[in-house]
Amino acid sequence: MRALKEAVSEGPTPDATERQHARGKLTAHERISLLLDKDSFQEIEPLRRHRATGFGLEKKRYPGDGVITGWGTVHG
């Protein structure tokens, strides 16, 4: 469980982050950091996984499953 929590907290791999940046995009966590007040984001259910089976999705399991949910403040 500890290893899974660490993998989720690390976010995307450096290669994935580099690919996003090469396309002129930010990662989801980077966009959240820019939008919300510093240290205000509270993530919920970071270990949540999908149950989809169509289109080969049952073979794709990523820590956090590429979904970020939570709350934070903007100029709060």
mmCIF file of the N, C-alpha and C atoms, coordinates in Angstrom:
data_MODEL
# 
_entry.id   MODEL 
# 
loop_
_atom_site.group_PDB 
_atom_site.id 
_atom_site.type_symbol 
_atom_site.label_atom_id 
_atom_site.label_alt_id 
_atom_site.label_comp_id 
_atom_site.label_asym_id 
_atom_site.label_entity_id 
_atom_site.label_seq_id 
_atom_site.pdbx_PDB_ins_code 
_atom_site.Cartn_x 
_atom_site.Cartn_y 
_atom_site.Cartn_z 
_atom_site.occupancy 
_atom_site.B_iso_or_equiv 
_atom_site.pdbx_formal_charge 
_atom_site.auth_seq_id 
_atom_site.auth_comp_id 
_atom_site.auth_asym_id 
_atom_site.auth_atom_id 
_atom_site.pdbx_PDB_model_num 
ATOM 1   N N  . MET A 1 1  ? 0.827   -1.180 0.000   1.00 0.00 ? 1  MET A N  1 
ATOM 2   C CA . MET A 1 1  ? 0.000   0.000  0.000   1.00 0.00 ? 1  MET A CA 1 
ATOM 3   C C  . MET A 1 1  ? 0.877   1.252  0.000   1.00 0.00 ? 1  MET A C  1 
ATOM 4   N N  . ARG A 1 2  ? 1.957   1.217  0.774   1.00 0.00 ? 2  ARG A N  1 
ATOM 5   C CA . ARG A 1 2  ? 2.859   2.376  0.806   1.00 0.00 ? 2  ARG A CA 1 
ATOM 6   C C  . ARG A 1 2  ? 3.448   2.675  -0.569  1.00 0.00 ? 2  ARG A C  1 
ATOM 7   N N  . ALA A 1 3  ? 3.874   1.612  -1.258  1.00 0.00 ? 3  ALA A N  1 
ATOM 8   C CA . ALA A 1 3  ? 4.474   1.795  -2.585  1.00 0.00 ? 3  ALA A CA 1 
ATOM 9   C C  . ALA A 1 3  ? 3.463   2.399  -3.558  1.00 0.00 ? 3  ALA A C  1 
ATOM 10  N N  . LEU A 1 4  ? 2.223   1.956  -3.481  1.00 0.00 ? 4  LEU A N  1 
ATOM 11  C CA . LEU A 1 4  ? 1.182   2.493  -4.361  1.00 0.00 ? 4  LEU A CA 1 
ATOM 12  C C  . LEU A 1 4  ? 0.922   3.962  -4.050  1.00 0.00 ? 4  LEU A C  1 
ATOM 13  N N  . LYS A 1 5  ? 0.840   4.313  -2.775  1.00 0.00 ? 5  LYS A N  1 
ATOM 14  C CA . LYS A 1 5  ? 0.631   5.711  -2.391  1.00 0.00 ? 5  LYS A CA 1 
ATOM 15  C C  . LYS A 1 5  ? 1.792   6.587  -2.857  1.00 0.00 ? 5  LYS A C  1 
ATOM 16  N N  . GLU A 1 6  ? 3.022   6.070  -2.771  1.00 0.00 ? 6  GLU A N  1 
ATOM 17  C CA . GLU A 1 6  ? 4.184   6.831  -3.238  1.00 0.00 ? 6  GLU A CA 1 
ATOM 18  C C  . GLU A 1 6  ? 4.126   7.040  -4.745  1.00 0.00 ? 6  GLU A C  1 
ATOM 19  N N  . ALA A 1 7  ? 3.751   5.995  -5.483  1.00 0.00 ? 7  ALA A N  1 
ATOM 20  C CA . ALA A 1 7  ? 3.656   6.108  -6.945  1.00 0.00 ? 7  ALA A CA 1 
ATOM 21  C C  . ALA A 1 7  ? 2.632   7.154  -7.338  1.00 0.00 ? 7  ALA A C  1 
ATOM 22  N N  . VAL A 1 8  ? 1.512   7.187  -6.635  1.00 0.00 ? 8  VAL A N  1 
ATOM 23  C CA . VAL A 1 8  ? 0.468   8.168  -6.931  1.00 0.00 ? 8  VAL A CA 1 
ATOM 24  C C  . VAL A 1 8  ? 0.952   9.570  -6.605  1.00 0.00 ? 8  VAL A C  1 
ATOM 25  N N  . SER A 1 9  ? 1.610   9.739  -5.468  1.00 0.00 ? 9  SER A N  1 
ATOM 26  C CA . SER A 1 9  ? 2.042   11.078 -5.049  1.00 0.00 ? 9  SER A CA 1 
ATOM 27  C C  . SER A 1 9  ? 3.145   11.633 -5.940  1.00 0.00 ? 9  SER A C  1 
ATOM 28  N N  . GLU A 1 10 ? 3.909   10.762 -6.595  1.00 0.00 ? 10 GLU A N  1 
ATOM 29  C CA . GLU A 1 10 ? 4.969   11.219 -7.490  1.00 0.00 ? 10 GLU A CA 1 
ATOM 30  C C  . GLU A 1 10 ? 4.418   11.815 -8.776  1.00 0.00 ? 10 GLU A C  1 
ATOM 31  N N  . GLY A 1 11 ? 3.204   11.453 -9.128  1.00 0.00 ? 11 GLY A N  1 
ATOM 32  C CA . GLY A 1 11 ? 2.613   11.969 -10.353 1.00 0.00 ? 11 GLY A CA 1 
ATOM 33  C C  . GLY A 1 11 ? 3.133   11.237 -11.573 1.00 0.00 ? 11 GLY A C  1 
ATOM 34  N N  . PRO A 1 12 ? 3.036   11.866 -12.735 1.00 0.00 ? 12 PRO A N  1 
ATOM 35  C CA . PRO A 1 12 ? 3.460   11.195 -13.966 1.00 0.00 ? 12 PRO A CA 1 
ATOM 36  C C  . PRO A 1 12 ? 4.971   10.980 -13.990 1.00 0.00 ? 12 PRO A C  1 
ATOM 37  N N  . THR A 1 13 ? 5.389   10.033 -14.812 1.00 0.00 ? 13 THR A N  1 
ATOM 38  C CA . THR A 1 13 ? 6.820   9.766  -14.951 1.00 0.00 ? 13 THR A CA 1 
ATOM 39  C C  . THR A 1 13 ? 7.498   10.960 -15.612 1.00 0.00 ? 13 THR A C  1 
ATOM 40  N N  . PRO A 1 14 ? 8.807   11.095 -15.428 1.00 0.00 ? 14 PRO A N  1 
ATOM 41  C CA . PRO A 1 14 ? 9.515   12.182 -16.112 1.00 0.00 ? 14 PRO A CA 1 
ATOM 42  C C  . PRO A 1 14 ? 9.326   12.145 -17.631 1.00 0.00 ? 14 PRO A C  1 
ATOM 43  N N  . ASP A 1 15 ? 9.271   10.947 -18.211 1.00 0.00 ? 15 ASP A N  1 
ATOM 44  C CA . ASP A 1 15 ? 9.056   10.830 -19.659 1.00 0.00 ? 15 ASP A CA 1 
ATOM 45  C C  . ASP A 1 15 ? 7.685   11.367 -20.062 1.00 0.00 ? 15 ASP A C  1 
ATOM 46  N N  . ALA A 1 16 ? 6.659   11.030 -19.282 1.00 0.00 ? 16 ALA A N  1 
ATOM 47  C CA . ALA A 1 16 ? 5.308   11.510 -19.589 1.00 0.00 ? 16 ALA A CA 1 
ATOM 48  C C  . ALA A 1 16 ? 5.235   13.026 -19.452 1.00 0.00 ? 16 ALA A C  1 
ATOM 49  N N  . THR A 1 17 ? 5.877   13.552 -18.426 1.00 0.00 ? 17 THR A N  1 
ATOM 50  C CA . THR A 1 17 ? 5.903   15.002 -18.226 1.00 0.00 ? 17 THR A CA 1 
ATOM 51  C C  . THR A 1 17 ? 6.620   15.685 -19.386 1.00 0.00 ? 17 THR A C  1 
ATOM 52  N N  . GLU A 1 18 ? 7.724   15.109 -19.817 1.00 0.00 ? 18 GLU A N  1 
ATOM 53  C CA . GLU A 1 18 ? 8.484   15.674 -20.942 1.00 0.00 ? 18 GLU A CA 1 
ATOM 54  C C  . GLU A 1 18 ? 7.653   15.672 -22.224 1.00 0.00 ? 18 GLU A C  1 
ATOM 55  N N  . ARG A 1 19 ? 6.899   14.595 -22.457 1.00 0.00 ? 19 ARG A N  1 
ATOM 56  C CA . ARG A 1 19 ? 6.041   14.532 -23.647 1.00 0.00 ? 19 ARG A CA 1 
ATOM 57  C C  . ARG A 1 19 ? 4.975   15.622 -23.602 1.00 0.00 ? 19 ARG A C  1 
ATOM 58  N N  . GLN A 1 20 ? 4.371   15.834 -22.440 1.00 0.00 ? 20 GLN A N  1 
ATOM 59  C CA . GLN A 1 20 ? 3.377   16.903 -22.300 1.00 0.00 ? 20 GLN A CA 1 
ATOM 60  C C  . GLN A 1 20 ? 4.009   18.255 -22.609 1.00 0.00 ? 20 GLN A C  1 
ATOM 61  N N  . HIS A 1 21 ? 5.161   18.513 -22.015 1.00 0.00 ? 21 HIS A N  1 
ATOM 62  C CA . HIS A 1 21 ? 5.837   19.796 -22.220 1.00 0.00 ? 21 HIS A CA 1 
ATOM 63  C C  . HIS A 1 21 ? 6.247   19.976 -23.683 1.00 0.00 ? 21 HIS A C  1 
ATOM 64  N N  . ALA A 1 22 ? 6.672   18.893 -24.347 1.00 0.00 ? 22 ALA A N  1 
ATOM 65  C CA . ALA A 1 22 ? 7.064   18.968 -25.758 1.00 0.00 ? 22 ALA A CA 1 
ATOM 66  C C  . ALA A 1 22 ? 5.879   19.361 -26.640 1.00 0.00 ? 22 ALA A C  1 
ATOM 67  N N  . ARG A 1 23 ? 4.675   19.019 -26.207 1.00 0.00 ? 23 ARG A N  1 
ATOM 68  C CA . ARG A 1 23 ? 3.460   19.386 -26.945 1.00 0.00 ? 23 ARG A CA 1 
ATOM 69  C C  . ARG A 1 23 ? 2.939   20.761 -26.546 1.00 0.00 ? 23 ARG A C  1 
ATOM 70  N N  . GLY A 1 24 ? 3.695   21.436 -25.684 1.00 0.00 ? 24 GLY A N  1 
ATOM 71  C CA . GLY A 1 24 ? 3.268   22.757 -25.236 1.00 0.00 ? 24 GLY A CA 1 
ATOM 72  C C  . GLY A 1 24 ? 2.192   22.705 -24.166 1.00 0.00 ? 24 GLY A C  1 
ATOM 73  N N  . LYS A 1 25 ? 2.089   21.580 -23.478 1.00 0.00 ? 25 LYS A N  1 
ATOM 74  C CA . LYS A 1 25 ? 1.052   21.401 -22.457 1.00 0.00 ? 25 LYS A CA 1 
ATOM 75  C C  . LYS A 1 25 ? 1.684   21.259 -21.080 1.00 0.00 ? 25 LYS A C  1 
ATOM 76  N N  . LEU A 1 26 ? 0.897   21.565 -20.063 1.00 0.00 ? 26 LEU A N  1 
ATOM 77  C CA . LEU A 1 26 ? 1.296   21.335 -18.681 1.00 0.00 ? 26 LEU A CA 1 
ATOM 78  C C  . LEU A 1 26 ? 0.639   20.049 -18.189 1.00 0.00 ? 26 LEU A C  1 
ATOM 79  N N  . THR A 1 27 ? 1.201   19.458 -17.142 1.00 0.00 ? 27 THR A N  1 
ATOM 80  C CA . THR A 1 27 ? 0.542   18.303 -16.540 1.00 0.00 ? 27 THR A CA 1 
ATOM 81  C C  . THR A 1 27 ? -0.683  18.789 -15.769 1.00 0.00 ? 27 THR A C  1 
ATOM 82  N N  . ALA A 1 28 ? -1.552  17.874 -15.432 1.00 0.00 ? 28 ALA A N  1 
ATOM 83  C CA . ALA A 1 28 ? -2.761  18.244 -14.683 1.00 0.00 ? 28 ALA A CA 1 
ATOM 84  C C  . ALA A 1 28 ? -2.403  18.883 -13.347 1.00 0.00 ? 28 ALA A C  1 
ATOM 85  N N  . HIS A 1 29 ? -1.417  18.332 -12.648 1.00 0.00 ? 29 HIS A N  1 
ATOM 86  C CA . HIS A 1 29 ? -1.015  18.913 -11.365 1.00 0.00 ? 29 HIS A CA 1 
ATOM 87  C C  . HIS A 1 29 ? -0.430  20.319 -11.547 1.00 0.00 ? 29 HIS A C  1 
ATOM 88  N N  . GLU A 1 30 ? 0.297   20.526 -12.625 1.00 0.00 ? 30 GLU A N  1 
ATOM 89  C CA . GLU A 1 30 ? 0.839   21.871 -12.885 1.00 0.00 ? 30 GLU A CA 1 
ATOM 90  C C  . GLU A 1 30 ? -0.290  22.869 -13.132 1.00 0.00 ? 30 GLU A C  1 
ATOM 91  N N  . ARG A 1 31 ? -1.311  22.449 -13.884 1.00 0.00 ? 31 ARG A N  1 
ATOM 92  C CA . ARG A 1 31 ? -2.448  23.340 -14.143 1.00 0.00 ? 31 ARG A CA 1 
ATOM 93  C C  . ARG A 1 31 ? -3.214  23.649 -12.858 1.00 0.00 ? 31 ARG A C  1 
ATOM 94  N N  . ILE A 1 32 ? -3.382  22.647 -12.021 1.00 0.00 ? 32 ILE A N  1 
ATOM 95  C CA . ILE A 1 32 ? -4.056  22.866 -10.735 1.00 0.00 ? 32 ILE A CA 1 
ATOM 96  C C  . ILE A 1 32 ? -3.261  23.853 -9.893  1.00 0.00 ? 32 ILE A C  1 
ATOM 97  N N  . SER A 1 33 ? -1.941  23.698 -9.858  1.00 0.00 ? 33 SER A N  1 
ATOM 98  C CA . SER A 1 33 ? -1.089  24.605 -9.071  1.00 0.00 ? 33 SER A CA 1 
ATOM 99  C C  . SER A 1 33 ? -1.182  26.043 -9.557  1.00 0.00 ? 33 SER A C  1 
ATOM 100 N N  . LEU A 1 34 ? -1.316  26.225 -10.864 1.00 0.00 ? 34 LEU A N  1 
ATOM 101 C CA . LEU A 1 34 ? -1.437  27.578 -11.404 1.00 0.00 ? 34 LEU A CA 1 
ATOM 102 C C  . LEU A 1 34 ? -2.802  28.197 -11.109 1.00 0.00 ? 34 LEU A C  1 
ATOM 103 N N  . LEU A 1 35 ? -3.830  27.375 -11.076 1.00 0.00 ? 35 LEU A N  1 
ATOM 104 C CA . LEU A 1 35 ? -5.184  27.873 -10.872 1.00 0.00 ? 35 LEU A CA 1 
ATOM 105 C C  . LEU A 1 35 ? -5.484  28.218 -9.414  1.00 0.00 ? 35 LEU A C  1 
ATOM 106 N N  . LEU A 1 36 ? -5.073  27.350 -8.515  1.00 0.00 ? 36 LEU A N  1 
ATOM 107 C CA . LEU A 1 36 ? -5.478  27.478 -7.114  1.00 0.00 ? 36 LEU A CA 1 
ATOM 108 C C  . LEU A 1 36 ? -4.440  28.199 -6.264  1.00 0.00 ? 36 LEU A C  1 
ATOM 109 N N  . ASP A 1 37 ? -4.899  28.686 -5.111  1.00 0.00 ? 37 ASP A N  1 
ATOM 110 C CA . ASP A 1 37 ? -3.992  29.300 -4.142  1.00 0.00 ? 37 ASP A CA 1 
ATOM 111 C C  . ASP A 1 37 ? -2.955  28.270 -3.692  1.00 0.00 ? 37 ASP A C  1 
ATOM 112 N N  . LYS A 1 38 ? -1.764  28.757 -3.398  1.00 0.00 ? 38 LYS A N  1 
ATOM 113 C CA . LYS A 1 38 ? -0.650  27.895 -2.992  1.00 0.00 ? 38 LYS A CA 1 
ATOM 114 C C  . LYS A 1 38 ? -1.050  27.017 -1.801  1.00 0.00 ? 38 LYS A C  1 
ATOM 115 N N  . ASP A 1 39 ? -0.760  25.736 -1.924  1.00 0.00 ? 39 ASP A N  1 
ATOM 116 C CA . ASP A 1 39 ? -0.995  24.731 -0.878  1.00 0.00 ? 39 ASP A CA 1 
ATOM 117 C C  . ASP A 1 39 ? -2.455  24.608 -0.438  1.00 0.00 ? 39 ASP A C  1 
ATOM 118 N N  . SER A 1 40 ? -3.407  25.040 -1.268  1.00 0.00 ? 40 SER A N  1 
ATOM 119 C CA . SER A 1 40 ? -4.814  24.933 -0.872  1.00 0.00 ? 40 SER A CA 1 
ATOM 120 C C  . SER A 1 40 ? -5.492  23.677 -1.424  1.00 0.00 ? 40 SER A C  1 
ATOM 121 N N  . PHE A 1 41 ? -4.866  23.012 -2.390  1.00 0.00 ? 41 PHE A N  1 
ATOM 122 C CA . PHE A 1 41 ? -5.516  21.862 -3.017  1.00 0.00 ? 41 PHE A CA 1 
ATOM 123 C C  . PHE A 1 41 ? -5.505  20.657 -2.087  1.00 0.00 ? 41 PHE A C  1 
ATOM 124 N N  . GLN A 1 42 ? -6.668  20.079 -1.871  1.00 0.00 ? 42 GLN A N  1 
ATOM 125 C CA . GLN A 1 42 ? -6.833  18.866 -1.082  1.00 0.00 ? 42 GLN A CA 1 
ATOM 126 C C  . GLN A 1 42 ? -7.359  17.776 -2.006  1.00 0.00 ? 42 GLN A C  1 
ATOM 127 N N  . GLU A 1 43 ? -6.508  16.834 -2.343  1.00 0.00 ? 43 GLU A N  1 
ATOM 128 C CA . GLU A 1 43 ? -6.913  15.757 -3.245  1.00 0.00 ? 43 GLU A CA 1 
ATOM 129 C C  . GLU A 1 43 ? -7.688  14.699 -2.470  1.00 0.00 ? 43 GLU A C  1 
ATOM 130 N N  . ILE A 1 44 ? -8.719  14.165 -3.115  1.00 0.00 ? 44 ILE A N  1 
ATOM 131 C CA . ILE A 1 44 ? -9.485  13.082 -2.498  1.00 0.00 ? 44 ILE A CA 1 
ATOM 132 C C  . ILE A 1 44 ? -9.424  11.850 -3.391  1.00 0.00 ? 44 ILE A C  1 
ATOM 133 N N  . GLU A 1 45 ? -9.419  10.718 -2.789  1.00 0.00 ? 45 GLU A N  1 
ATOM 134 C CA . GLU A 1 45 ? -9.410  9.425  -3.467  1.00 0.00 ? 45 GLU A CA 1 
ATOM 135 C C  . GLU A 1 45 ? -8.315  9.302  -4.533  1.00 0.00 ? 45 GLU A C  1 
ATOM 136 N N  . PRO A 1 46 ? -7.057  9.538  -4.175  1.00 0.00 ? 46 PRO A N  1 
ATOM 137 C CA . PRO A 1 46 ? -5.989  9.443  -5.174  1.00 0.00 ? 46 PRO A CA 1 
ATOM 138 C C  . PRO A 1 46 ? -5.732  8.017  -5.664  1.00 0.00 ? 46 PRO A C  1 
ATOM 139 N N  . LEU A 1 47 ? -6.258  7.026  -4.977  1.00 0.00 ? 47 LEU A N  1 
ATOM 140 C CA . LEU A 1 47 ? -6.040  5.637  -5.387  1.00 0.00 ? 47 LEU A CA 1 
ATOM 141 C C  . LEU A 1 47 ? -7.203  5.059  -6.183  1.00 0.00 ? 47 LEU A C  1 
ATOM 142 N N  . ARG A 1 48 ? -8.180  5.868  -6.506  1.00 0.00 ? 48 ARG A N  1 
ATOM 143 C CA . ARG A 1 48 ? -9.371  5.426  -7.244  1.00 0.00 ? 48 ARG A CA 1 
ATOM 144 C C  . ARG A 1 48 ? -8.967  4.865  -8.600  1.00 0.00 ? 48 ARG A C  1 
ATOM 145 N N  . ARG A 1 49 ? -9.630  3.775  -9.018  1.00 0.00 ? 49 ARG A N  1 
ATOM 146 C CA . ARG A 1 49 ? -9.365  3.173  -10.326 1.00 0.00 ? 49 ARG A CA 1 
ATOM 147 C C  . ARG A 1 49 ? -10.677 2.941  -11.067 1.00 0.00 ? 49 ARG A C  1 
ATOM 148 N N  . HIS A 1 50 ? -10.586 2.947  -12.386 1.00 0.00 ? 50 HIS A N  1 
ATOM 149 C CA . HIS A 1 50 ? -11.780 2.716  -13.196 1.00 0.00 ? 50 HIS A CA 1 
ATOM 150 C C  . HIS A 1 50 ? -12.120 1.230  -13.243 1.00 0.00 ? 50 HIS A C  1 
ATOM 151 N N  . ARG A 1 51 ? -13.339 0.945  -13.691 1.00 0.00 ? 51 ARG A N  1 
ATOM 152 C CA . ARG A 1 51 ? -13.782 -0.438 -13.860 1.00 0.00 ? 51 ARG A CA 1 
ATOM 153 C C  . ARG A 1 51 ? -14.185 -0.709 -15.303 1.00 0.00 ? 51 ARG A C  1 
ATOM 154 N N  . ALA A 1 52 ? -13.778 0.154  -16.209 1.00 0.00 ? 52 ALA A N  1 
ATOM 155 C CA . ALA A 1 52 ? -14.168 0.018  -17.615 1.00 0.00 ? 52 ALA A CA 1 
ATOM 156 C C  . ALA A 1 52 ? -13.461 -1.170 -18.262 1.00 0.00 ? 52 ALA A C  1 
ATOM 157 N N  . THR A 1 53 ? -14.154 -1.821 -19.189 1.00 0.00 ? 53 THR A N  1 
ATOM 158 C CA . THR A 1 53 ? -13.566 -2.965 -19.879 1.00 0.00 ? 53 THR A CA 1 
ATOM 159 C C  . THR A 1 53 ? -13.568 -2.802 -21.395 1.00 0.00 ? 53 THR A C  1 
ATOM 160 N N  . GLY A 1 54 ? -14.207 -1.767 -21.907 1.00 0.00 ? 54 GLY A N  1 
ATOM 161 C CA . GLY A 1 54 ? -14.246 -1.554 -23.348 1.00 0.00 ? 54 GLY A CA 1 
ATOM 162 C C  . GLY A 1 54 ? -12.945 -0.977 -23.879 1.00 0.00 ? 54 GLY A C  1 
ATOM 163 N N  . PHE A 1 55 ? -12.681 -1.200 -25.136 1.00 0.00 ? 55 PHE A N  1 
ATOM 164 C CA . PHE A 1 55 ? -11.534 -0.632 -25.844 1.00 0.00 ? 55 PHE A CA 1 
ATOM 165 C C  . PHE A 1 55 ? -10.197 -1.023 -25.212 1.00 0.00 ? 55 PHE A C  1 
ATOM 166 N N  . GLY A 1 56 ? -10.148 -2.160 -24.549 1.00 0.00 ? 56 GLY A N  1 
ATOM 167 C CA . GLY A 1 56 ? -8.901  -2.619 -23.941 1.00 0.00 ? 56 GLY A CA 1 
ATOM 168 C C  . GLY A 1 56 ? -8.522  -1.895 -22.660 1.00 0.00 ? 56 GLY A C  1 
ATOM 169 N N  . LEU A 1 57 ? -9.449  -1.122 -22.101 1.00 0.00 ? 57 LEU A N  1 
ATOM 170 C CA . LEU A 1 57 ? -9.136  -0.350 -20.895 1.00 0.00 ? 57 LEU A CA 1 
ATOM 171 C C  . LEU A 1 57 ? -8.852  -1.228 -19.682 1.00 0.00 ? 57 LEU A C  1 
ATOM 172 N N  . GLU A 1 58 ? -9.336  -2.474 -19.684 1.00 0.00 ? 58 GLU A N  1 
ATOM 173 C CA . GLU A 1 58 ? -9.073  -3.352 -18.546 1.00 0.00 ? 58 GLU A CA 1 
ATOM 174 C C  . GLU A 1 58 ? -7.584  -3.668 -18.410 1.00 0.00 ? 58 GLU A C  1 
ATOM 175 N N  . LYS A 1 59 ? -6.831  -3.472 -19.492 1.00 0.00 ? 59 LYS A N  1 
ATOM 176 C CA . LYS A 1 59 ? -5.385  -3.727 -19.473 1.00 0.00 ? 59 LYS A CA 1 
ATOM 177 C C  . LYS A 1 59 ? -4.583  -2.506 -19.049 1.00 0.00 ? 59 LYS A C  1 
ATOM 178 N N  . LYS A 1 60 ? -5.222  -1.359 -18.971 1.00 0.00 ? 60 LYS A N  1 
ATOM 179 C CA . LYS A 1 60 ? -4.524  -0.117 -18.638 1.00 0.00 ? 60 LYS A CA 1 
ATOM 180 C C  . LYS A 1 60 ? -4.865  0.289  -17.215 1.00 0.00 ? 60 LYS A C  1 
ATOM 181 N N  . ARG A 1 61 ? -3.920  0.122  -16.323 1.00 0.00 ? 61 ARG A N  1 
ATOM 182 C CA . ARG A 1 61 ? -4.112  0.495  -14.918 1.00 0.00 ? 61 ARG A CA 1 
ATOM 183 C C  . ARG A 1 61 ? -2.947  1.368  -14.489 1.00 0.00 ? 61 ARG A C  1 
ATOM 184 N N  . TYR A 1 62 ? -3.243  2.612  -14.214 1.00 0.00 ? 62 TYR A N  1 
ATOM 185 C CA . TYR A 1 62 ? -2.217  3.552  -13.794 1.00 0.00 ? 62 TYR A CA 1 
ATOM 186 C C  . TYR A 1 62 ? -2.491  3.989  -12.361 1.00 0.00 ? 62 TYR A C  1 
ATOM 187 N N  . PRO A 1 63 ? -1.441  4.265  -11.590 1.00 0.00 ? 63 PRO A N  1 
ATOM 188 C CA . PRO A 1 63 ? -1.683  4.800  -10.238 1.00 0.00 ? 63 PRO A CA 1 
ATOM 189 C C  . PRO A 1 63 ? -2.512  6.078  -10.330 1.00 0.00 ? 63 PRO A C  1 
ATOM 190 N N  . GLY A 1 64 ? -3.597  6.110  -9.603  1.00 0.00 ? 64 GLY A N  1 
ATOM 191 C CA . GLY A 1 64 ? -4.465  7.280  -9.664  1.00 0.00 ? 64 GLY A CA 1 
ATOM 192 C C  . GLY A 1 64 ? -5.339  7.310  -10.890 1.00 0.00 ? 64 GLY A C  1 
ATOM 193 N N  . ASP A 1 65 ? -5.038  6.456  -11.851 1.00 0.00 ? 65 ASP A N  1 
ATOM 194 C CA . ASP A 1 65 ? -5.851  6.275  -13.049 1.00 0.00 ? 65 ASP A CA 1 
ATOM 195 C C  . ASP A 1 65 ? -6.021  7.529  -13.894 1.00 0.00 ? 65 ASP A C  1 
ATOM 196 N N  . GLY A 1 66 ? -5.120  8.470  -13.767 1.00 0.00 ? 66 GLY A N  1 
ATOM 197 C CA . GLY A 1 66 ? -5.188  9.659  -14.607 1.00 0.00 ? 66 GLY A CA 1 
ATOM 198 C C  . GLY A 1 66 ? -6.303  10.610 -14.239 1.00 0.00 ? 66 GLY A C  1 
ATOM 199 N N  . VAL A 1 67 ? -6.878  10.434 -13.065 1.00 0.00 ? 67 VAL A N  1 
ATOM 200 C CA . VAL A 1 67 ? -7.971  11.291 -12.619 1.00 0.00 ? 67 VAL A CA 1 
ATOM 201 C C  . VAL A 1 67 ? -7.552  11.997 -11.338 1.00 0.00 ? 67 VAL A C  1 
ATOM 202 N N  . ILE A 1 68 ? -7.771  13.296 -11.288 1.00 0.00 ? 68 ILE A N  1 
ATOM 203 C CA . ILE A 1 68 ? -7.462  14.060 -10.085 1.00 0.00 ? 68 ILE A CA 1 
ATOM 204 C C  . ILE A 1 68 ? -8.750  14.715 -9.617  1.00 0.00 ? 68 ILE A C  1 
ATOM 205 N N  . THR A 1 69 ? -9.135  14.427 -8.385  1.00 0.00 ? 69 THR A N  1 
ATOM 206 C CA . THR A 1 69 ? -10.322 15.060 -7.812  1.00 0.00 ? 69 THR A CA 1 
ATOM 207 C C  . THR A 1 69 ? -9.951  15.690 -6.483  1.00 0.00 ? 69 THR A C  1 
ATOM 208 N N  . GLY A 1 70 ? -10.583 16.785 -6.189  1.00 0.00 ? 70 GLY A N  1 
ATOM 209 C CA . GLY A 1 70 ? -10.307 17.458 -4.931  1.00 0.00 ? 70 GLY A CA 1 
ATOM 210 C C  . GLY A 1 70 ? -10.889 18.847 -4.932  1.00 0.00 ? 70 GLY A C  1 
ATOM 211 N N  . TRP A 1 71 ? -10.449 19.656 -3.984  1.00 0.00 ? 71 TRP A N  1 
ATOM 212 C CA . TRP A 1 71 ? -10.917 21.034 -3.884  1.00 0.00 ? 71 TRP A CA 1 
ATOM 213 C C  . TRP A 1 71 ? -9.779  21.927 -3.429  1.00 0.00 ? 71 TRP A C  1 
ATOM 214 N N  . GLY A 1 72 ? -9.951  23.218 -3.682  1.00 0.00 ? 72 GLY A N  1 
ATOM 215 C CA . GLY A 1 72 ? -8.970  24.212 -3.274  1.00 0.00 ? 72 GLY A CA 1 
ATOM 216 C C  . GLY A 1 72 ? -9.605  25.589 -3.348  1.00 0.00 ? 72 GLY A C  1 
ATOM 217 N N  . THR A 1 73 ? -8.812  26.602 -3.075  1.00 0.00 ? 73 THR A N  1 
ATOM 218 C CA . THR A 1 73 ? -9.343  27.964 -3.087  1.00 0.00 ? 73 THR A CA 1 
ATOM 219 C C  . THR A 1 73 ? -8.681  28.789 -4.180  1.00 0.00 ? 73 THR A C  1 
ATOM 220 N N  . VAL A 1 74 ? -9.448  29.739 -4.697  1.00 0.00 ? 74 VAL A N  1 
ATOM 221 C CA . VAL A 1 74 ? -8.961  30.703 -5.674  1.00 0.00 ? 74 VAL A CA 1 
ATOM 222 C C  . VAL A 1 74 ? -9.144  32.077 -5.045  1.00 0.00 ? 74 VAL A C  1 
ATOM 223 N N  . HIS A 1 75 ? -8.041  32.753 -4.818  1.00 0.00 ? 75 HIS A N  1 
ATOM 224 C CA . HIS A 1 75 ? -8.068  34.059 -4.144  1.00 0.00 ? 75 HIS A CA 1 
ATOM 225 C C  . HIS A 1 75 ? -8.880  33.976 -2.854  1.00 0.00 ? 75 HIS A C  1 
ATOM 226 N N  . GLY A 1 76 ? -8.629  32.895 -2.086  1.00 0.00 ? 76 GLY A N  1 
ATOM 227 C CA . GLY A 1 76 ? -9.410  32.644 -0.884  1.00 0.00 ? 76 GLY A CA 1 
ATOM 228 C C  . GLY A 1 76 ? -8.805  33.201 0.330   1.00 0.00 ? 76 GLY A C  1 
# 
